[in-house]
Amino acid sequence: MATVTRFQYTPPLDPIAKATMHRTARASYLESNTPPVSLPVVDNVVPAPGTIASNQPLAFHVTSPAARAFTSVTVLISFPLAGIYEVLYDGSAFGPNYAGSIASILHGFAFSGVLRTGGWPAPFSLTVNAIDTAGQENS
């Protein structure tokens, strides 16, 4: 008795179909293997922005709820009523008009005793840009 083997011919994919299949497979992989977004958090701001006295120190925490280390933390401060926009902390040092201390805390940093040379001229707005090791950013 003879054995019959069946072959099914599949033509090669054209380049567009091949690229589409690759993109679809990659997107599916990334979707199933990307951690949920857990943005860095700025909290414990004392005193609340807009309520600070001229010579009162500022304090706040920058933390990662996902327990990741930060690759960068930059703090900007603006005094919109006075038209002043400054860098409070550039990621490695306080700006020229500022002094204070930074301490490592669980999953982040604590800024404390932050003062501005000449005092706080007006109500301020604080912007913290923190990027963690997963590339998640808060600003």
Backbone as CSV, one residue per row, in Angstrom:
resi,resn,N_x,N_y,N_z,CA_x,CA_y,CA_z,C_x,C_y,C_z
1,MET,0.848,-1.155,0.000,0.000,0.000,0.000,0.908,1.236,0.000
2,ALA,0.536,2.173,-0.767,1.318,3.398,-0.917,0.919,4.408,0.137
3,THR,1.911,5.161,0.640,1.632,6.218,1.610,1.506,7.535,0.864
4,VAL,0.457,8.251,1.173,0.227,9.543,0.510,0.518,10.646,1.526
5,THR,1.359,11.537,1.170,1.671,12.677,2.033,1.087,13.921,1.389
6,ARG,0.368,14.668,2.173,-0.233,15.890,1.640,0.595,17.087,2.077
7,PHE,0.786,17.981,1.186,1.496,19.217,1.463,0.557,20.377,1.212
8,GLN,0.658,21.336,2.067,-0.120,22.543,1.837,0.863,23.664,1.561
9,TYR,0.679,24.302,0.475,1.573,25.381,0.089,1.058,26.685,0.695
10,THR,1.940,27.386,1.411,1.613,28.709,1.936,2.552,29.707,1.281
11,PRO,1.997,30.616,0.515,2.869,31.591,-0.137,3.534,32.492,0.897
12,PRO,4.722,32.990,0.595,5.394,33.889,1.541,4.586,35.172,1.720
13,LEU,4.680,35.765,2.934,3.958,37.006,3.213,4.627,38.175,2.512
14,ASP,3.797,39.080,2.052,4.388,40.286,1.472,4.949,41.132,2.613
15,PRO,5.857,42.047,2.356,6.522,42.831,3.416,5.552,43.607,4.318
16,ILE,4.477,44.120,3.775,3.515,44.898,4.584,2.805,43.969,5.563
17,ALA,2.359,42.804,5.094,1.680,41.854,5.987,2.633,41.366,7.068
18,LYS,3.883,41.121,6.687,4.878,40.649,7.654,5.126,41.709,8.739
19,ALA,5.257,42.978,8.341,5.470,44.069,9.297,4.266,44.238,10.202
20,THR,3.063,44.094,9.657,1.840,44.221,10.457,1.769,43.123,11.507
21,MET,2.108,41.891,11.109,2.104,40.784,12.072,3.121,41.038,13.181
22,HIS,4.295,41.554,12.826,5.338,41.839,13.816,4.867,42.913,14.804
23,ARG,4.281,43.998,14.289,3.791,45.079,15.170,2.700,44.567,16.097
24,THR,1.799,43.769,15.578,0.703,43.228,16.390,1.241,42.321,17.493
25,ALA,2.187,41.458,17.160,2.765,40.554,18.164,3.521,41.348,19.221
26,ARG,4.274,42.385,18.807,5.027,43.213,19.763,4.088,43.981,20.694
27,ALA,3.036,44.561,20.133,2.074,45.308,20.955,1.417,44.386,21.972
28,SER,1.084,43.170,21.550,0.475,42.209,22.454,1.442,41.836,23.580
29,TYR,2.719,41.632,23.219,3.729,41.306,24.224,3.891,42.448,25.224
30,LEU,4.024,43.677,24.715,4.212,44.828,25.608,3.015,45.031,26.522
31,GLU,1.821,44.843,25.976,0.610,45.021,26.770,0.564,44.040,27.934
32,SER,0.997,42.808,27.703,0.925,41.798,28.755,2.138,41.827,29.687
33,ASN,3.223,42.530,29.304,4.437,42.521,30.111,4.856,43.895,30.628
34,THR,4.010,44.890,30.502,4.320,46.226,30.986,3.658,46.410,32.345
35,PRO,4.421,46.845,33.351,3.804,47.032,34.660,2.784,48.157,34.610
36,PRO,1.792,48.120,35.477,0.813,49.195,35.494,1.494,50.513,35.855
37,VAL,0.955,51.588,35.320,1.531,52.904,35.591,1.348,53.246,37.062
38,SER,2.410,53.643,37.693,2.405,54.034,39.096,3.306,55.248,39.213
39,LEU,2.739,56.408,38.982,3.508,57.636,38.902,4.103,58.048,40.240
40,PRO,5.279,58.667,40.210,5.849,59.225,41.440,4.878,60.235,42.068
41,VAL,4.927,60.348,43.385,3.982,61.181,44.131,4.721,62.275,44.890
42,VAL,4.145,63.473,44.875,4.633,64.581,45.695,3.580,64.804,46.772
43,ASP,3.997,64.686,48.035,3.035,64.877,49.121,3.730,65.460,50.349
44,ASN,2.979,65.566,51.410,3.469,66.138,52.670,4.080,67.526,52.464
45,VAL,3.450,68.326,51.606,3.924,69.692,51.361,3.506,70.554,52.552
46,VAL,4.503,71.129,53.233,4.248,71.963,54.410,5.064,73.240,54.280
47,PRO,4.463,74.398,54.377,3.017,74.652,54.364,2.460,74.488,52.954
48,ALA,1.157,74.510,52.858,0.516,74.362,51.549,0.910,75.533,50.653
49,PRO,1.145,75.275,49.358,1.487,76.378,48.453,0.461,77.513,48.546
50,GLY,0.958,78.725,48.561,0.093,79.895,48.657,-0.115,80.371,50.079
51,THR,0.344,79.593,51.067,0.116,79.981,52.463,1.414,80.219,53.222
52,ILE,2.535,80.259,52.548,3.833,80.346,53.215,4.153,81.790,53.608
53,ALA,4.706,81.951,54.809,5.164,83.266,55.252,6.529,83.546,54.622
54,SER,6.926,84.782,54.564,8.141,85.199,53.874,9.399,84.441,54.294
55,ASN,9.533,84.134,55.593,10.753,83.476,56.087,10.514,82.053,56.578
56,GLN,9.402,81.438,56.193,9.045,80.094,56.650,9.687,79.030,55.760
57,PRO,10.294,77.979,56.351,10.887,76.908,55.529,9.814,76.024,54.888
58,LEU,10.163,75.483,53.748,9.284,74.615,52.977,9.771,73.170,53.118
59,ALA,8.836,72.222,53.143,9.181,70.797,53.205,8.197,70.005,52.347
60,PHE,8.685,68.922,51.728,7.823,68.041,50.945,8.549,66.729,50.677
61,HIS,7.771,65.699,50.305,8.310,64.379,49.971,8.043,64.073,48.495
62,VAL,8.974,63.375,47.868,8.794,62.836,46.523,9.036,61.339,46.659
63,THR,7.990,60.527,46.394,8.112,59.082,46.589,7.583,58.308,45.386
64,SER,8.015,57.071,45.284,7.558,56.169,44.230,6.672,55.101,44.863
65,PRO,5.365,55.113,44.586,4.488,54.091,45.159,4.808,52.687,44.656
66,ALA,5.538,52.591,43.548,5.907,51.284,43.003,7.250,50.805,43.557
67,ALA,7.791,51.522,44.524,9.055,51.153,45.184,10.225,51.102,44.205
68,ARG,10.238,52.032,43.264,11.351,52.117,42.319,12.234,53.305,42.685
69,ALA,13.494,53.193,42.374,14.414,54.306,42.596,14.184,55.371,41.524
70,PHE,14.561,56.593,41.832,14.446,57.675,40.865,15.744,57.836,40.084
71,THR,15.605,58.133,38.802,16.769,58.445,37.989,16.971,59.953,37.921
72,SER,15.907,60.710,38.205,15.989,62.163,38.140,14.875,62.789,38.964
73,VAL,15.211,63.835,39.706,14.215,64.642,40.421,14.620,66.103,40.245
74,THR,13.722,66.890,39.662,13.953,68.312,39.464,12.790,69.060,40.083
75,VAL,13.075,70.156,40.786,12.025,70.940,41.434,12.072,72.362,40.880
76,LEU,10.952,72.791,40.333,10.818,74.150,39.812,9.831,74.899,40.690
77,ILE,10.030,76.189,40.819,9.128,77.000,41.623,8.818,78.273,40.846
78,SER,7.560,78.673,40.898,7.182,79.910,40.219,6.370,80.774,41.172
79,PHE,6.536,82.070,40.977,5.787,83.076,41.718,5.046,83.887,40.663
80,PRO,3.912,83.375,40.171,3.232,84.005,39.043,2.882,85.481,39.266
81,LEU,2.479,85.830,40.481,2.118,87.227,40.741,3.321,88.159,40.648
82,ALA,4.508,87.633,40.895,5.730,88.438,40.827,6.477,88.237,39.502
83,GLY,5.992,87.307,38.658,6.651,87.028,37.393,8.015,86.373,37.554
84,ILE,8.195,85.578,38.613,9.476,84.932,38.888,9.330,83.420,38.681
85,TYR,10.269,82.843,37.920,10.293,81.408,37.641,11.720,80.922,37.869
86,GLU,11.896,79.979,38.795,13.251,79.567,39.181,13.363,78.052,39.339
87,VAL,14.615,77.581,39.294,14.921,76.185,39.595,15.272,76.122,41.072
88,LEU,14.470,75.386,41.836,14.737,75.219,43.256,15.799,74.135,43.466
89,TYR,15.665,73.013,42.725,16.618,71.895,42.815,16.772,71.306,41.425
90,ASP,18.003,71.173,40.944,18.237,70.737,39.561,18.558,69.247,39.405
91,GLY,18.388,68.489,40.444,18.685,67.062,40.382,19.977,66.693,41.087
92,SER,20.844,67.703,41.302,22.090,67.437,42.017,22.403,68.506,43.054
93,ALA,21.805,69.683,42.933,22.082,70.768,43.887,20.922,71.753,43.898
94,PHE,20.826,72.494,44.996,19.827,73.549,45.081,20.225,74.693,44.151
95,GLY,19.213,75.396,43.644,19.457,76.556,42.797,20.161,77.651,43.582
96,PRO,20.707,78.676,42.878,21.503,79.710,43.537,20.749,80.505,44.602
97,ASN,19.434,80.594,44.524,18.659,81.352,45.518,18.117,80.490,46.650
98,TYR,18.491,79.193,46.676,17.860,78.277,47.630,18.869,77.504,48.460
99,ALA,18.426,77.136,49.653,19.201,76.283,50.549,18.215,75.362,51.249
100,GLY,18.675,74.208,51.668,17.822,73.251,52.360,18.546,71.936,52.487
101,SER,17.797,70.915,52.833,18.421,69.587,52.933,17.528,68.555,52.267
102,ILE,18.186,67.481,51.840,17.488,66.370,51.207,17.928,65.103,51.919
103,ALA,16.956,64.274,52.264,17.266,63.000,52.910,16.568,61.881,52.142
104,SER,17.223,60.738,52.057,16.573,59.563,51.473,15.559,59.032,52.466
105,ILE,14.375,58.732,51.955,13.328,58.097,52.765,12.874,56.862,51.990
106,LEU,12.028,56.056,52.588,11.542,54.857,51.930,10.939,55.213,50.577
107,HIS,11.511,54.722,49.503,11.047,54.906,48.127,11.094,56.346,47.634
108,GLY,12.000,57.175,48.177,12.072,58.530,47.657,12.961,59.464,48.446
109,PHE,12.576,60.727,48.424,13.359,61.776,49.078,12.463,62.692,49.889
110,ALA,13.035,63.235,50.975,12.361,64.251,51.781,13.172,65.536,51.664
111,PHE,12.549,66.578,51.167,13.153,67.905,51.118,12.671,68.638,52.361
112,SER,13.584,69.279,53.085,13.171,69.997,54.292,14.022,71.238,54.498
113,GLY,13.478,72.152,55.278,14.197,73.377,55.603,14.538,74.215,54.391
114,VAL,13.752,74.094,53.341,14.051,74.840,52.110,13.676,76.309,52.291
115,LEU,14.669,77.162,52.082,14.477,78.607,52.190,14.988,79.297,50.937
116,ARG,14.401,80.446,50.642,14.829,81.257,49.502,15.558,82.486,50.021
117,THR,16.707,82.803,49.407,17.444,84.008,49.775,16.529,85.212,49.580
118,GLY,16.369,86.004,50.610,15.473,87.162,50.532,14.031,86.834,50.854
119,GLY,13.728,85.583,51.128,12.371,85.185,51.501,11.499,84.866,50.295
120,TRP,10.308,84.385,50.570,9.338,84.044,49.534,8.631,85.339,49.122
121,PRO,8.780,85.790,47.871,8.244,87.086,47.482,6.731,87.130,47.266
122,ALA,6.111,85.982,47.067,4.676,85.940,46.754,4.219,84.484,46.864
123,PRO,2.900,84.254,46.767,2.442,82.862,46.728,3.133,82.122,45.576
124,PHE,3.433,80.852,45.796,4.198,80.109,44.802,3.452,78.898,44.277
125,SER,3.967,78.379,43.179,3.499,77.122,42.607,4.719,76.227,42.485
126,LEU,4.613,75.029,43.011,5.723,74.083,43.042,5.487,73.014,41.975
127,THR,6.489,72.764,41.141,6.405,71.722,40.115,7.575,70.774,40.307
128,VAL,7.259,69.506,40.551,8.297,68.498,40.724,8.233,67.544,39.547
129,ASN,9.360,67.366,38.887,9.458,66.416,37.788,10.329,65.265,38.283
130,ALA,9.701,64.119,38.495,10.420,62.944,38.986,10.258,61.807,38.000
131,ILE,11.366,61.151,37.654,11.345,60.021,36.740,11.935,58.814,37.470
132,ASP,11.175,57.704,37.482,11.689,56.517,38.172,12.373,55.573,37.179
133,THR,12.904,54.485,37.680,13.685,53.566,36.837,12.856,52.875,35.764
134,ALA,11.530,52.918,35.882,10.664,52.342,34.842,10.317,53.383,33.785
135,GLY,10.865,54.612,33.964,10.577,55.677,33.006,9.268,56.386,33.246
136,GLN,8.627,56.088,34.372,7.375,56.740,34.690,7.665,58.100,35.290
137,GLU,6.921,59.084,34.810,7.226,60.470,35.133,6.038,61.180,35.741
138,ASN,6.326,62.037,36.701,5.327,62.903,37.296,5.835,64.318,37.159
139,SER,4.993,65.190,36.710,5.378,66.596,36.679,4.160,67.466,36.820
